[in-house]
């Protein structure tokens, strides 16, 4: 029989599958809910979480005159890029950035506290 002329139930019958597999909840949890995740090396215990480094580097890059983030607020961006620091809008933006990162860090701390309490 040609495969294109086969009906859907016939096609499924040709593929032999196990109809019923009984397993205990412990075996199901071991196989599907917590698969093994073995990795080489001890990098996870050697290095910490690099999130703080990313935050500090992005904040430092914003304040770096060559990045051009502050020169947009300067009256003469080419001749005096650091003159943008005298503009109060720069401080509003930096404060908003710090506020958002603080709120995001608070949310991450609350969400991660469940994991940290269990493993501490």
N, C-alpha and C positions, 0 to 999 in steps of 0.2 A: 504494500500500500504506500502511496506517495505521501510524504509528510505534509504537503500543502493541502491535501484533501482530507486530512485526519481531523476529527472533531476534537473539541477541547478535552472532554473526559477521556477519550481514547489516548490523546497525547500524554495526559497525566498518568494514565495506567501504564504506558510504556516505560516511564521513569519509575524505577522501583525506589520507593521511599519507605521509611519506617512510619507506620501509622500512629502507633502509640509508644512513647518512650516514657517509662516511669522512673523518676529519680526523686531522691529525698530532697527536702529544702536545703540541707547542708551542702549537698553536691551541686545543686543549682546555683547556690550563692558562690561556691568556690569556682565554678566554671564561668559564670556569666557576670556576677556582680563584683568580684574581686579577682580579675585575672592576674597572673604573675607579671611583674614588671621589674625584672632583674636588669640592672645596668652595671657596666664596668666602672671601676674606680670609686673614689670617695669624694668626688667634687661637690656633692650635695652637702656633705658635712664640713668640707674645707672652706668653701666660699659662702658668704651670706647672700641675702637677697639684694640684687643690684638696683632695686627701684630707687633708693635714695640717691645713688650715683647719677641715675638718669634725670631725676628731678633737679639736683644741684647743677648738673651740666647744662640743662635747658635754661635754668634761671641765670646761670653765669653767662651763657651765650647771649641771652637777651641783653645783658648789661655791657657786653663787649662792644666797643664802638665799631669795629670792623664788620659786625654782623648786620649793621644798618637798621636795627630795630628802633633805636632811639633817634637816629638821624632823621627819621620821618617826621619827628616833632620839632626839629630844629628849623629856625628861619633860614639858615644857610647850611643845608645838609652836606654840601661838598667841602666847604672851607672849614666848618666847625661842627662836626657831627655830634660832639658831646654837649653842644649848647642845647640840645633837646632835653637835657636833664633839668633845665630851669623851667620847663613847661609843666604845669601841674597835671596835665592829662597823662603824662608818663607815670606819675605816681599813682593815679587812679587805676591805670591798667596793671601796673605791677602789684598793687594791693588786691585787685580783683583776681589776678593770677595766683597770688599766695592764698587768698581766701578759698578759691576753688580747689587748689591742691590740698589745703587743710581739710576741707569738707570731704574730698575724695579719700584722703587718708583715714579720716574718721569712719567713713563707710567701710573701707577695706578692713579696718581694725575690728569693727563690729561683726562683719561677716566672717572674718578669720578667727574670731574668738572661740567659736564652737570647736574648730579644729585644734586650736592652741590649748584649750582647757582639757580636751580629751587626751592629748599627747604629752601634757606636762606632768 
